[in-house]
Amino acid sequence: MTTVRILAADRIENSATFSSSQPIPHAVHDMPTPETTKESTPMQRLVKRMTRVFTKLSPDETIKKLTAVLEKMGYSWKTTTARQVTITSLDRRKNPLIFKAHLHEMDDKVLVDFRLSKGDGIEFKRHFLRIKGKLAHITTKVPLLSPFV
């Protein structure tokens, strides 16, 4: 437990000084700040995501296949923009689970990036893995020289 004591305020005019009997750990000083953890491009931020798949189809065909899989699996969905699908469901505890699938064209492939909008992250990951399994027939591996490896 850290103890704090106020030094004699009469020695220092118009301010009080605090002293701690415990040293400040170096880990506090070495913590990354938001400025040092920012990536430079949106593509570099996508690298860290594990909830994405690449398809070998066109964006329009990918959306058709994705929505067909969602229909078969019993999800409610709607296309909010030309390249975004909002997926709605309930998790195991009957709480709302909302996530979005964004499509990004990259050379001859399409990146489908799933992001949680509302709900439990672990439940989102379970649902994503089920959907990814159903989309296995249209997905492709990432090329070895790709920045997404």
Secondary structure as UniProt FT lines:
FT   STRAND          4..6
FT   TURN            9..11
FT   TURN            13..14
FT   STRAND          18..20
FT   HELIX           26..29
FT   HELIX           34..37
FT   HELIX           42..47
FT   STRAND          52..55
FT   HELIX           59..73
FT   STRAND          76..81
FT   TURN            82..83
FT   STRAND          84..90
FT   TURN            92..93
FT   STRAND          96..106
FT   TURN            107..108
FT   STRAND          109..118
FT   HELIX           121..134
FT   TURN            135..138
FT   STRAND          139..140
FT   TURN            144..145
FT   TURN            147..148
//
